[in-house]
Amino acid sequence: MKIGFDAKRAFLNTTGLGNYSRDAIRVLSHFFPENKYFLFTPKEHQGNNVSFLNARANTFTRTPKSFMSVVFKSYWRSKRVVKDLVADKIDLFHGLSHELPLGIEKTDIKTVVSIHDLIFIRYPHLFRAIDRKIYYKKFKSACDRSDKIIAVSNQTKQDIIEFFGIPEEKIVVVYQGCNDVFHHEVSAQIKRDVQKKYNLPEDYILSVGSIEERKNLLTILKTLLELPHQKLVVIGDGKDYKMTCDRFIDTHNLSDRVLFLNGIDSQEMAAVYQNAQMLIYPSIFEGFGIPILEALFSKTPVISSKEGCFVEAGGSYTKYIDPLSVHEMKEAVLDIQHSTDLQNTMISKGFEYAQNFTDRKIATNLFQVYNSLLDV
């Protein structure tokens, strides 16, 4: 079978959608090596996080070739790429991040599109009006034209049905996984090296994610005021909202208690998770919540939000709170810190729950969707 992917974000995005794209390609090419995987991207970026994409004998990168396609890369990706898909005799094309090229529905190529979230509809104030219009048009068009839709959570599935009017039988929930590096314990030496390299505190709470309003770092900082001497490590970066957080930190003299990290590699990130007391992930809304999985695989207790998809990612032994409540967040932190039994239960049961999201299971579930369209 020849499977094509919209691999732009696999090569060019270092965070959420890029991680999803890379992991999908990685697990499929590993567990179903008999197929050929074609990665269509406007350009390649060679870095540590994407080096594996060209390292396997069954993966093939495709970039624009004609003069017009090279000059107008966005046009190539949104439409002209269909001719290349046909030329490569692709059996099935998977749009990994909300989009499908225009005209593919007029070919014999079967199509799947992954929808991660519809946050721009639920929280329109977080997006510019022009962006909301573009996202709505692209996402709904892809859903209408695809043969199957993959939703990354039941929450996202219900949103697709509610906001786009898509029939339920067209949508399949296939959960995300996380990078394989989080599935294994990092050596004590690497943990010490990372601790020293980044001057990490001996004991710290961890926050992971883009620093934007929806991710809700400010509530963690407010809670820090209620937890004297507690240290916080934040992996992520941002713009306007990060400036708001920086001002809060300066105003309340928290600079010696908050450490920001950005651009660290996957193994270092795994070490930071495994050295942490706990992860706090109080996002207002997500499509899924990969940092929760990364923490569970890292045997790190998790505090997350009550509503939405978070229980799907975190299972029964994550602590769930009102994400905007400083009181609930503080009490959850203290409960974990003051009970070794609770820590051990959250670690062991959380790791057990994480086995629902192993690479093999993710790959198998994705391939079942493909097979349902191709009658293999």
C-alpha positions as CSV (number, residue, x, y, z in Angstrom):
1,M,0.0,0.0,0.0
2,K,1.2,3.5,-0.8
3,I,0.2,6.0,1.9
4,G,0.7,9.8,1.5
5,F,0.8,12.4,4.2
6,D,0.5,16.1,4.4
7,A,3.9,16.3,6.2
8,K,4.4,20.0,6.3
9,R,4.1,20.1,10.1
10,A,6.1,16.9,10.6
11,F,9.1,18.8,9.2
12,L,8.5,22.4,10.1
13,N,6.5,22.4,13.4
14,T,8.4,21.6,16.6
15,T,5.3,21.4,18.9
16,G,1.8,19.9,19.1
17,L,0.7,19.3,15.5
18,G,4.3,18.6,14.5
19,N,4.7,16.0,17.3
20,Y,1.4,14.4,16.2
21,S,2.5,14.2,12.6
22,R,6.0,12.8,13.4
23,D,4.6,10.2,15.8
24,A,1.9,9.0,13.4
25,I,4.5,8.5,10.6
26,R,7.0,7.0,13.0
27,V,4.7,4.4,14.5
28,L,3.1,3.4,11.2
29,S,6.4,3.0,9.3
30,H,7.8,0.9,12.2
31,F,4.8,-1.4,12.9
32,F,3.6,-1.7,9.3
33,P,6.9,-1.7,7.4
34,E,5.5,-3.5,4.4
35,N,3.9,-0.3,3.1
36,K,5.5,2.8,1.5
37,Y,5.0,6.1,3.1
38,F,5.2,9.3,1.1
39,L,5.8,12.6,3.0
40,F,4.6,15.6,1.0
41,T,6.1,18.8,2.4
42,P,6.7,22.3,0.9
43,K,10.2,22.1,2.2
44,E,12.4,20.0,4.4
45,H,13.9,21.0,7.7
46,Q,16.7,18.8,8.9
47,G,16.9,18.7,12.6
48,N,17.2,16.1,15.4
49,N,13.4,15.9,15.8
50,V,12.9,15.0,12.1
51,S,16.0,13.0,11.2
52,F,14.2,9.7,11.4
53,L,11.7,10.7,8.7
54,N,14.3,10.1,6.0
55,A,16.2,7.3,7.8
56,R,13.8,4.4,7.0
57,A,13.7,2.5,3.8
58,N,9.9,2.7,3.5
59,T,9.6,6.5,3.8
60,F,10.0,8.9,0.9
61,T,10.0,12.7,1.0
62,R,8.3,14.6,-1.8
63,T,8.8,18.4,-2.3
64,P,7.6,20.8,-5.1
65,K,9.5,20.2,-8.3
66,S,8.1,22.5,-11.0
67,F,9.2,26.2,-11.0
68,M,5.6,27.4,-10.2
69,S,5.2,24.9,-7.4
70,V,8.5,25.9,-5.8
71,V,7.7,29.6,-6.1
72,F,4.1,29.2,-4.8
73,K,4.6,26.5,-2.2
74,S,1.3,27.2,-0.4
75,Y,-0.6,26.7,-3.7
76,W,1.3,23.4,-4.3
77,R,0.3,22.1,-0.9
78,S,-3.3,23.2,-1.1
79,K,-4.0,22.0,-4.7
80,R,-1.1,21.3,-7.1
81,V,0.1,18.4,-4.9
82,V,-2.8,16.3,-6.1
83,K,-1.0,15.7,-9.5
84,D,2.0,14.5,-7.6
85,L,-0.1,12.1,-5.5
86,V,-1.6,10.7,-8.7
87,A,1.8,10.4,-10.3
88,D,3.1,8.5,-7.2
89,K,0.0,6.2,-7.4
90,I,-0.9,7.0,-3.8
91,D,-3.7,4.7,-2.5
92,L,-4.6,6.7,0.6
93,F,-3.8,10.3,1.7
94,H,-3.9,11.4,5.3
95,G,-4.2,15.1,6.1
96,L,-2.6,15.0,9.5
97,S,-3.6,18.5,10.6
98,H,-7.1,19.6,9.6
99,E,-6.6,20.0,5.8
100,L,-6.9,18.1,2.5
101,P,-5.8,19.4,-0.9
102,L,-8.5,20.7,-3.2
103,G,-9.5,18.3,-5.9
104,I,-8.3,15.1,-4.3
105,E,-11.9,14.1,-4.0
106,K,-12.1,13.9,-7.8
107,T,-9.4,11.2,-7.8
108,D,-9.5,7.5,-6.8
109,I,-7.3,8.3,-3.8
110,K,-9.0,7.5,-0.5
111,T,-8.7,10.3,2.1
112,V,-8.5,10.6,5.9
113,V,-8.2,13.9,7.8
114,S,-7.3,14.3,11.5
115,I,-9.1,17.0,13.4
116,H,-7.4,18.0,16.6
117,D,-9.8,20.6,18.0
118,L,-12.2,23.3,17.1
119,I,-11.0,25.8,19.8
120,F,-11.4,28.7,17.4
121,I,-15.2,28.1,17.4
122,R,-15.5,27.5,21.2
123,Y,-13.2,30.4,22.1
124,P,-13.4,32.9,19.3
125,H,-12.0,35.7,21.3
126,L,-8.6,34.0,21.3
127,F,-8.3,34.2,17.5
128,R,-8.3,37.0,15.0
129,A,-11.5,37.2,12.9
130,I,-9.7,36.5,9.6
131,D,-8.0,33.4,11.1
132,R,-11.4,32.1,12.3
133,K,-12.9,32.4,8.8
134,I,-9.9,30.7,7.2
135,Y,-9.9,27.8,9.8
136,Y,-13.6,27.3,9.5
137,K,-13.5,27.1,5.7
138,K,-10.5,24.8,5.6
139,F,-11.5,22.5,8.4
140,K,-15.1,22.1,7.3
141,S,-14.1,21.6,3.7
142,A,-11.7,18.8,4.7
143,C,-14.4,17.1,6.8
144,D,-17.0,17.3,4.0
145,R,-14.6,16.0,1.3
146,S,-12.8,13.3,3.3
147,D,-13.8,9.6,3.3
148,K,-13.1,9.3,7.0
149,I,-12.4,11.8,9.8
150,I,-10.1,11.0,12.7
151,A,-10.9,12.9,15.9
152,V,-8.2,12.8,18.6
153,S,-10.7,12.6,21.4
154,N,-14.4,12.0,22.0
155,Q,-14.6,15.7,22.9
156,T,-13.4,16.7,19.4
157,K,-15.7,14.1,17.8
158,Q,-18.7,15.8,19.5
159,D,-17.5,19.2,18.4
160,I,-17.2,18.1,14.8
161,I,-20.8,16.8,14.9
162,E,-22.1,19.9,16.7
163,F,-20.3,22.6,14.8
164,F,-20.0,21.1,11.3
165,G,-23.0,18.8,11.2
166,I,-20.9,15.8,10.1
167,P,-22.6,12.4,10.5
168,E,-21.3,10.5,13.5
169,E,-20.6,7.3,11.5
170,K,-18.0,9.2,9.4
171,I,-15.9,10.0,12.5
172,V,-13.5,7.6,14.2
173,V,-11.8,8.5,17.5
174,V,-8.1,7.5,17.4
175,Y,-6.2,8.8,20.5
176,Q,-2.8,10.4,20.2
177,G,0.4,8.9,21.6
178,C,3.6,10.7,22.6
179,N,7.2,10.5,21.6
180,D,8.8,7.1,22.4
181,V,11.5,8.8,24.5
182,F,8.9,9.4,27.3
183,H,8.2,5.7,27.5
184,H,11.5,4.8,29.0
185,E,13.3,5.9,32.1
186,V,16.2,8.3,31.5
187,S,19.5,7.2,33.1
188,A,20.5,8.8,36.4
189,Q,23.5,10.4,34.7
190,I,21.4,12.1,32.0
191,K,19.1,13.4,34.7
192,R,22.0,14.8,36.6
193,D,23.5,16.4,33.5
194,V,20.2,18.0,32.6
195,Q,19.7,19.2,36.2
196,K,23.1,20.8,36.1
197,K,22.9,22.2,32.5
198,Y,19.6,24.1,33.1
199,N,20.2,24.8,36.8
200,L,17.0,23.0,37.8
201,P,15.8,23.2,41.4
202,E,16.0,20.0,43.5
203,D,12.2,19.9,43.8
204,Y,9.8,21.6,41.4
205,I,6.4,21.5,39.9
206,L,6.3,21.3,36.1
207,S,4.2,23.2,33.5
208,V,4.4,22.3,29.8
209,G,2.8,24.0,26.8
210,S,2.7,27.1,24.7
211,I,2.4,30.1,26.9
212,E,-0.9,31.5,25.8
213,E,-4.1,32.5,27.6
214,R,-5.9,29.2,27.0
215,K,-3.1,27.2,28.7
216,N,-3.6,29.2,31.9
217,L,-0.1,29.6,33.3
218,L,-1.2,32.7,35.2
219,T,-3.4,30.6,37.6
220,I,-0.3,28.5,38.4
221,L,1.7,31.6,39.2
222,K,-1.1,32.9,41.4
223,T,-1.1,29.5,43.2
224,L,2.6,29.8,43.6
225,L,2.0,32.8,45.9
226,E,0.0,30.5,48.2
227,L,2.9,27.9,48.3
228,P,5.9,29.6,49.9
229,H,9.3,28.4,48.6
230,Q,7.7,26.2,45.9
231,K,9.7,26.2,42.6
232,L,8.1,26.0,39.1
233,V,9.7,25.0,35.9
234,V,7.9,26.0,32.7
235,I,8.7,24.4,29.3
236,G,7.2,26.6,26.6
237,D,7.3,30.0,25.0
238,G,4.8,32.7,24.0
239,K,4.2,36.3,23.1
240,D,1.7,38.7,24.6
241,Y,0.4,36.3,27.3
242,K,3.9,35.4,28.3
243,M,4.6,39.2,28.8
244,T,1.6,39.2,31.1
245,C,3.0,36.3,33.0
246,D,6.4,38.0,33.1
247,R,4.9,41.1,34.6
248,F,3.1,39.1,37.3
249,I,6.4,37.4,38.1
250,D,8.2,40.7,38.5
251,T,5.4,42.4,40.4
252,H,5.3,39.5,43.0
253,N,9.0,38.8,43.2
254,L,8.8,35.3,41.8
255,S,11.7,35.4,39.5
256,D,13.9,33.3,41.7
257,R,11.1,30.6,41.9
258,V,10.1,30.3,38.2
259,L,12.4,28.9,35.5
260,F,11.5,29.0,31.8
261,L,13.0,26.5,29.4
262,N,12.5,26.6,25.6
263,G,14.0,24.7,22.7
264,I,15.3,21.7,24.7
265,D,15.5,18.3,22.9
266,S,13.2,15.4,23.6
267,Q,15.5,13.4,25.8
268,E,16.2,16.5,28.0
269,M,12.5,17.1,28.2
270,A,11.9,13.5,29.4
271,A,14.5,14.1,32.1
272,V,12.8,17.3,33.2
273,Y,9.5,15.4,33.5
274,Q,11.0,12.5,35.4
275,N,12.8,14.9,37.9
276,A,9.5,16.8,38.6
277,Q,7.3,16.4,41.6
278,M,4.2,16.7,39.5
279,L,2.8,18.2,36.3
280,I,0.1,20.9,36.4
281,Y,-1.8,21.1,33.2
282,P,-4.7,23.5,33.9
283,S,-5.7,24.2,30.3
284,I,-9.1,25.7,29.7
285,F,-9.7,23.6,26.6
286,E,-7.7,21.2,24.4
287,G,-8.3,18.6,21.7
288,F,-6.5,16.0,23.8
289,G,-3.5,17.0,26.0
290,I,-0.3,15.2,25.1
291,P,1.7,16.6,28.1
292,I,-0.6,14.6,30.4
293,L,0.4,11.4,28.6
294,E,4.1,12.4,28.6
295,A,3.8,12.8,32.4
296,L,2.0,9.5,33.0
297,F,4.6,7.6,30.9
298,S,7.3,9.5,32.9
299,K,5.7,8.3,36.2
300,T,5.0,11.8,37.3
301,P,1.7,12.7,39.0
302,V,-0.7,15.0,37.1
303,I,-3.1,17.7,38.0
304,S,-5.4,18.8,35.2
305,S,-8.8,20.3,34.4
306,K,-12.2,18.9,35.2
307,E,-14.0,19.5,31.9
308,G,-13.4,18.6,28.3
309,C,-11.1,15.9,27.1
310,F,-8.7,15.8,30.0
311,V,-10.1,12.7,31.7
312,E,-9.7,10.9,28.4
313,A,-5.9,11.6,28.5
314,G,-5.4,11.3,32.2
315,G,-7.6,8.5,33.4
316,S,-9.0,7.9,36.9
317,Y,-5.8,8.6,38.9
318,T,-5.1,12.1,37.7
319,K,-6.3,14.9,40.0
320,Y,-8.9,17.1,38.3
321,I,-9.6,20.7,39.4
322,D,-11.4,23.8,38.3
323,P,-8.5,25.2,36.3
324,L,-9.2,28.8,37.3
325,S,-9.4,28.0,41.1
326,V,-6.3,28.9,43.0
327,H,-7.7,27.2,46.0
328,E,-8.4,23.9,44.3
329,M,-5.0,24.0,42.6
330,K,-3.2,24.7,45.9
331,E,-5.1,21.9,47.7
332,A,-4.3,19.4,44.9
333,V,-0.6,20.2,45.1
334,L,-0.5,19.9,48.9
335,D,-2.5,16.6,48.8
336,I,0.1,15.1,46.5
337,Q,3.1,16.5,48.4
338,H,1.9,15.4,51.8
339,S,1.0,11.8,50.9
340,T,3.5,9.3,49.8
341,D,0.7,6.7,49.4
342,L,-1.1,9.1,47.0
343,Q,2.0,9.8,45.0
344,N,2.7,6.1,44.6
345,T,-0.9,5.3,43.6
346,M,-0.9,8.1,41.0
347,I,2.4,7.0,39.6
348,S,1.6,3.3,39.3
349,K,-2.0,3.6,38.2
350,G,-1.2,6.5,35.9
351,F,1.6,4.5,34.2
352,E,-0.8,1.6,33.9
353,Y,-3.4,3.8,32.2
354,A,-0.8,5.2,29.8
355,Q,-0.4,1.7,28.3
356,N,-3.6,2.4,26.5
357,F,-1.6,4.8,24.4
358,T,1.5,2.8,23.4
359,D,3.0,3.1,19.9
360,R,1.7,-0.3,18.8
361,K,-1.9,0.6,19.8
362,I,-1.8,4.0,18.1
363,A,-0.4,2.4,14.9
364,T,-2.9,-0.4,14.9
365,N,-5.8,2.0,15.4
366,L,-4.7,4.3,12.6
367,F,-4.2,1.4,10.2
368,Q,-7.6,0.0,11.0
369,V,-9.1,3.3,9.7
370,Y,-7.0,3.0,6.5
371,N,-8.0,-0.7,6.0
372,S,-11.7,0.2,6.4
373,L,-11.4,2.4,3.3
374,L,-9.3,0.1,1.2
375,D,-10.8,-3.3,2.0
376,V,-7.4,-4.7,2.6
